[in-house]
Amino acid sequence: MENKSPLTVVKIGGNIIDDAAALENFLSDFASLTGPKLLVHGGGKLATRTAESLGIVPVFHNGKRITNAPMLEVAVMTYAGWINKFITGKLQALQTNAMGFTGADGNLITSEKRKDTTIDFGFAGDIKAVNTTLLKLLIAQGIVPVFSAITHDGNGQLLNTNADTIASALAIALSKTFDVELLYCFEKKGVLSDIENENSVLPKITFDSYKKLKHKGVIHSGMLPKLDNCFEALSQGVSQIGIGGPEMLQKDNSIFTHITS
């Protein structure tokens, strides 16, 4: 069996970005990770607040943002602008040579406008391709890529793209070259069996147990697309996947949800 170098892909959720102390701790732990790594971030709450301050009313359908033209401008300003550069600057201060990207930079991630026969999600993008050639060159130079949730269609159109999906797509694409660990960090300790009990972390979820938990309604709402991304990534070569709090980055911490086939 071919020995591949390890690579860690980490996605950070918007609730951690909104909490200054939690973000500071997370970035410190991320900077301490050894070996090649990359970071993907969202930041939906700041986009919502910014839109509202500009008199733009955010619109959602089943938890998914509908990105009209004014909302796209806000998303680019907040995700690719303030949040991306703030995180990049903080990582530089932690001696991590971070570089911030959208999918348009270097043609790193191309996508297409979402096709939906019932709902028009506006300028929402579904990923088509990842430029692994350039990504591998950046990683080989010791660069730590920091991706915002903005991609492009190759014809000049920027698109708002789900950050969980970006993390999964990057992990899958890079798994051809690296032994990839994909970590989804958010404000909970893991996937919970009881949403009211912060400590009811499911230590392991397999594809079979996921189907049962979904059928019983234990797992629902926003956790469904996250877990769908996880199992898709596992089926396409990603070695290890975890979902949990920022403490998950501390390797001696074992309280998080392992996603396995």
N, C-alpha and C positions, 0 to 999 in steps of 0.2 A: 504493500500500500504506500502511495506517495505521501511523504511527510510535508505538510504545508505549514507555513509560518502562521502563528495566531494573529487574529485581528479582532478588535472589539468595536462593535457598532452600538452606540448608546442613543436612545431617544429620550428626551426630557420633556415632560408635560408642562402645560401652561400654568397649572396651579403652583408648581415649584418656581417657575419664572416670576410669578406674581409676589412671591414671598422672599424678600431680600436676604434674610438670614439663611433660609433653606437653599436658595440659589448659591450663596457664598460657600456653604458647606458642600453642596453637590459639586461645584466646579473644583474645589480643592481635592475632593475624592477622585474626580475625573482626571485631573492633572496628575494624580499619583498613580494612575493605572500604567503599568509597564507595557511596552510593545506598541505596535501601530494601533491607532484608534481613530474613530471619527464620531462626530456628534451631530444629531439632527434635533431641531427644536421647532415647536409650534409657537403659540403665544396668542391664542384666540381672545382672551379676556382683554388684553391691551388693545387689540384691534377693535373690539366691541366698544370699549370706553372712548377710543379715539374717534370712531365713527359717530358715536352719540354726541361728542363734543363739537363735531362739525355739522350736526343736524341731520346725519344720515341714519336712518332706522335699520338696524341689522335684521335680517330675515333668515329664519331657519326652517328646515323641513325634516322631521324625525331626527333632530339633533345635528343635521348637516347644514353648514352655512350655504346660503344661496349668494353667490358672488356676482352682483351686478357691477357695472362699470365703476361707479363711485366707490363701492366696497373693495374692488380690486386695487384701486389706488391706495386705499387705506391699508390693505393687507400688505402691499409691497412696501409702503412707508414703514409700517411697524415691524413686520417679520424680517424683511431683507435689510431694512434700515436700522432703526434703533436697537431692537433685540439682538440681531445678528452681530452688530458691531460692539454692543455692550459686552456680550459674552466673549467675543474674540479678544477684546481689550483686557478683560478680566483674566482670560487664560494666558495671555502674553505676560501679565503680571505674575503669573504662577509658573513662569519659565516653560510654558507649553507653546510651541510655535504654531499657533492656530491661524487659519486663513478662512474667512467667511465667503460663502457661495450661495447663489441661487442656481437652479438648473440651467439657466441661460449662460452662466459664466463657463467659458470653455466648452459649451454645448454638453455639459455634464449630465443633465437629465432632460430628455425630451418627453413631451406628453401630448395628449390630444384633448380637446374640449369634450367634457363628459356628454355622452349620448344617453338620454333618458326619454322614453316615449311619453311619460306622464308628467314629469317635473323638469322645468328648465333650471338647472343649477347655475346658469350664467357662466362666468369664466372660471369654472372648476376644471382641473386637469386630471386625467387618468394617465398613468405613466406608460410610455411605450418602450423607451430604451435608456440605458445607463452607459456613459462613456467610460468604460473601465480602463481603457488604454491611458487616458490622461489621469484618472484617479490613481492608478498604480504608480505612475511617475511622481505624482505629488507625495504619495505615501512613502515612496522610496527615498525622497529628499527630506524626510523627517517632518513634513507638513502634517498638521492635524486639521483635516477639513471640518468646517462647521456649516452645516446646511440649514438654510431657512426653508419654509414650506412654500416656496415659489419655484415653478418650473417654466418651461416655454414650449411652444409648438414648432419651433424651427422656422416660422414665417413671421416672426416679430411680435407674436402675441404671448404675453406673460399669463400664467395660469396659477390659480390658488390650488395647492395640492395637499392632501392629507399627510401630515408629518409621520404618522404611524406607517402609512403606505410607503413613503419615501424611505424610511429606515429599513423596512422589509425588502424593498426593491434593491437598495444598495447592498444589503447583506447577501441577498441571493446572487447578485451580479458578481460580487467579490469572492463568493464561496468557491468559484472555479479556481481561484488562485490561493486563497487563504483558508485557514481553519477558523471560521467565523463564529463568534459568540455575539448574539443579539440581545440587548438588555433594554426593556421598556421601563423607565423610571417615572413614577408619578407619586401623588401624595399619599396613597395607601401603601400598606405593607405587602400587598400582593392581591391576588384575586380572592375575594371574600365569599364564604358560603352564606353569610348573613350580613347584609349591607349595614345593619345597625351595630354590628360588633366588629370593631377595628382589628380584633385579634383572631377573627375566624378565618385565618389565611389557609387556603387550600395549598398544601405543600407541593402537590404534583397534579398536573392535568394531562391526560393522554387524549388522543383523538376520540377514543371510545367513551371515556368518561365525560368529555366535552359534549358529545351528542346527548348523553343522558342528562347532564346538568342544564343544557339548553332546553331540552324537552320539559324538564320540571320547572323551568323558569327561574332557577337559581342564578344562572348567568343570563343577562339580558342587556338591553340598551347599548350604551357606548362600548361595553366590554366585548360585544359580539364581533364587530369589525376588527378590533384589536387581536382577538384570538384567531379569527379567520386568517389574518395576516401572518400570525405565528405559525399556524399549521401549513399554510402555503409555503412559508420560508423553510420549514423543516423538510417538506416534501421535495424542495429544490436545492438541497445541499447545505443549508445552514446547520452547524453542528449542535449548538446549545442556545436555548432561549430562556430568559427569565423575565418575570414581571414583578415589580415591587417598588419599595421606597428607595430613596437615594442611598440608604445604608447598604443596599445590594452591591454597590461598587467596592465596599470594604470586604475583601475576600474571606475574612473570618466570620462574616455575617451570614447566617443560614436561613433567616426568616424572609422568604420570598417564594413565589410560585415558579416551579420549574415546569416548562412546557416540553413534553417529550412525545415521540410517536408511539 
